[in-house]
Amino acid sequence: MEFNWHSDPITRSTPITPRYKNTQNVRRFMLEHCGPGFKFDRAFMAWIRNDTAKTLGDVVDEWQRRNAGL
């Protein structure tokens, strides 16, 4: 069964699938793990979808790395 990005539970180990979407469910997860300064930008969204296997934990870690000085 296909992962539903709108309603399925998300954890750091959730894999980014080819049908990944930046849903409110994902935004809530990212805000919880990255804090209130979290936001998607084009470069970050392109990194998420760059065809390299990753999990949402990797996405959190990359956003924190890119925004360490903020």
N, C-alpha and C positions, 0 to 999 in steps of 0.2 A: 504494500500500500504506500502511496506517495505521501511524503511528509507535508503537513499543512502548516505553512509559515504563519498563518493567521491565528491558529488556535492550538496547535500541538505544544506540549511543554518543551521549553528550551533549556539546555544546560550548556556548560562550557564544552562538553564533549559532543554536542550536536554538530554533525558534519554539514558543511556548506554543500548543497546539492546543485545540480545544473538548473533547477527551477527556483533557486533562492530568490526571495523578495524582501525588500526593506519594509516590513509591515510594522504596525503598531506593537505587535507582540515582540518583534526584534528590537524596536526602539526602547520598549520598557526594560527588556533584558540589558541592553547596552547602558541605559541610564543607571540601572541598578549596579552594574559592575564598573562603570567609568565615571559616574557622578553627573551632576547637573550640567556640566559644561559639554557633555557629549553632543555631537552633531555629525551627520553624514555630510561629506563633501564629494565632489566628482572624483577626485584623485583616490580617495579612500574607497569609494564604491567600485571604482575600476580595479583596485587592488583585490577587493573581496572576490570579484568575478574573473580573476585573471587565469582561470583554468589550472591553478595549482591547488592540490588537495589541502584543505584546512578545516578547522572546526571553529565554532563561535568563540572558544577560548583563545584561539590564535587571533581572531578578529579583535577581541578585547585587548590582548597583549599588544597588537600592532597599533591600535588607536592610542593606548597609553604611551607607547614608545614615541609615536609621532607628536604627542601633546604633552610630553613630560615637563616642559618649561612653562606651561600655561597655568 
